[in-house]
Amino acid sequence: MAKGDNQTENVTPLNLQTRMSYRINSFEEYKEAYKKSVEDPEAFWSDIAENFQWRQKWDKVLEWDFEKPDVKWFLNGKLNITENCLDRHLKTRGNKLALIWEPNDPKEKFVRLTYKELHEEVCKFANVLKRNGAKKGDRICIYMPMIPELAIAVLACARIGAVHSVVFAGFSAQAIAGRVNDASCSMVITSDGLNRGAKQIPVKRVVDEAMEQCKTVEKIIVVERLGWAVNMVEGRDVWYHDELKQVSEKNCQAEEMDAEDMLFILYTSGSTGKPKGVVHSCGGYMVYADYTFRNVFQYDESDVYWCTADIGWITGHSYIIYGPLLAGATTMMFEGVPTYPDNGRFWQICDKHGVNQFYTAPTAIRALMAGDVDDVLSYSLDSLKTLGSVGEPINEEAWQWYHLHVGKEKCPIVDTWWQTETGGIMISPLAGITELKPAHATYPLPGVQPVLVDAEGNEIEGNDVEGHLCIKFPWPGMIRTTYGDHERCRQTYFSTYKGKYFTGDGAKRDKDGMYRIIGRVDDVINVSGHRFGTAEIESAINEHPKVVESAVVGYPHEIKGQGIYAYVITAEEVKDAETVRGEIIEKVVQMIGKIAKPEKIQFVSGLPKTRSGKIMRRILRKVAEGDTSNLGDTTTLLDPDVVDEIKAGAL
Ligand code: PRX
C-alpha cells in the first residue's frame, strides 16, 4: 500500500455539519467550561465521555489517590478505542478521508484511505496479528518508518487488545532490545528499511541485531517498503503482504476492554536510570485525546489536519492517530523530513493537500528559518487556518517567523505544552478562541489544574510568579504507571511534592495568569524536542573502555533548542582527541541512537563534586553555556581547582 497502489480518487463529498460537537466556541465558553471542570470535574468529564461509544457505561467517573498513586477514570466502563476511531464513523463518514500519507519522495504517489478503507485495513491486519498468535494483553513492539502500515499496526493492536509499544525508528538495536525486554514483548512489527530524506536505512537489520538479546519475541512481521532483501528467520519472521493474503475476513470483532486496561506503553527518559515505559489506559486516554484535539485545533469537519511528528513519540500517538481519528478528522502523515528534497517541502505539502491545521516542532521552524525565506514565500499556504507548536519552548523569534511567513499573520499559533506522561495537551491556547502571547503556552485546558510550587513544595499563589510546575488534580489522559515498576512512577512523579503530579518543568505565570514554560528543572535534556536523561547518555559514554567517568549537561543550541555537552574523564591522557571523541559518539549511537549524539565532548581530569560526591551540574551547565562569570560559590567543592581547568578547556 505504501507504494501508492491504493489511491482513492473519488471521495464522496461530505454532507455533515461543519462545527464539531462539544467544541468550545468562544472565550466565554472556555471560561465556563474551565469553571465547571474545577467545580465538578466528574460531571464535566462524564458529559464529554457520553459522546463516545461504550459497550458498557461506567459506574463511577473517578477514583484517585496521588500518594500511591492510584488513578482510575470511568470505572467499569467497557469499550474499544478503535470502534470509536473507526466503526463509529462508518455511517456518517465512511467515505470521508481518514488518512492521507505523503511519501518521502515527492515524485512517489501519495496514499489516501477513507474511514471505510482504514477500517478494513485495520481489521485485516488485526486478523493477521491473531493468526500469528497475538492476543489481548500481549505487548507488541512496533519499530517502523512513517508509512500507513504503522498507523494500521497501532490500531490493529488496539483492536485486539494487545498493548502497543512503539519505538521510534531512529533508536539503536540496543535501545530496542532494552524496551522489548522490559515489556516482554512477544511480537515485533517492522519493515525492511526506511527512507529519510536522501538516505535509506536498513531497519530489519537493526531489529535482527536487537533480537540477539531478546528471548520473548516469537514473531516478527515485516512490511516491505524498500524492496530490499532481508534476512527472514524461518518460523519467526513473516511478510506483512503475504500474511494479508492469508486472511479473507474483512472485519475483526473488536476486543472488549475495560476503561482502565492498558492501551499502550511508550518509553521516555527521565533524570535517572534507563527509560521507563509510560502506561496509558483505554478509556481516559480516549476521552482526553479527542477532547483536546477538537478544542485546541478547532478542527472543522472538512479540514485537513497535519501533525509532522513521528508516531514513535507521544505527539504522533495522540495527534496523528488517536485524537484526530476519534474526532472523525482527516489526518495526514508524512514519511520524510522538512529539508528534503529542499527546504520548501513542508509548505509544498501544505499546498498540495490543502492543509488547514499544521502542527510541528520549534526545532523544525528554526531549521527552516535558517534557510532562505523564499523557500516558504514561494508557496501560497492559503489553506492554513491554525498553526501549532510542541515539544519544547518556542523562542519569540521563531514564533514571529512562523506567524508572519507561514501563517501570514492570520493563523493563531497554539503553543501546546504537554508530556508523554500527560497523554494529551495540558496548557495551550484554543485556536482563535483564547488569547495568544508569543512564547507562552498561555492558559490550562478545561480539566487541567496547574500550580506553581516553591522549593519547599508550597503552592505559589497570585500572578507574576515563577516556580516548579505541578498538576494538583487528575485528568483522564494521565499516566497510570510505569510498566513493571509502579514504585518508579510514584518516585518520579508523585513523591517530590506531596499530593501533586510533578512535571519536571519550571514555569512562569505572568501578570494575566498565562503560563510560560521555561524548561526542565531536572536532569533531562530536550534535544530537538526529544527527551534524554543525562544518566542515560553518561552510561553510554562510560561504556567506552578509555572512559572513567562522565557528566552530561544541556546547553542552548540555535536549532535543536538544547545540545548535548559531555565532560569526560579518561584513565590516561588522551593523545588523539578527535579519534576518541569519534569513538565515544559511536558508543552513544550504538547504545541509544544517532539522535542522542553529544555535540561537544570536553576531556577533563576531574568533575566539580561536593564533598558527598554529588556532581555540581549547575557549574557544568554554566561553562557549557559559555557563562563563566558567575559560577557561584565553589569553595564547598571537593577540589575547587578543577573548575579553573574546566573553564580553560571549555569548547
Ligand atoms: O519540557 C517540556 C517540553 O517537553 C517535555 C515533554 O517531552 P515529551 O514527553 O517528549 O513530550 C513532548 C511532546 C508533548 C516537557 O516536560 N515541552 C513540551 N511542549 C512544550 C515544552 N516546553 C515548552 N513549551 C511547550 N509547548
Boltz pocket constraint, residues with backbone or C-beta under 6 A from the ligand:
constraints:
  - pocket:
      binder: B
      contacts: [[A, 268], [A, 314], [A, 315], [A, 389], [A, 390], [A, 391], [A, 392], [A, 393], [A, 394], [A, 415], [A, 416], [A, 417], [A, 418], [A, 419], [A, 420], [A, 421], [A, 427], [A, 441], [A, 503], [A, 504], [A, 505], [A, 517], [A, 518], [A, 519], [A, 520], [A, 526], [A, 529], [A, 530], [A, 531]]
      max_distance: 6.0
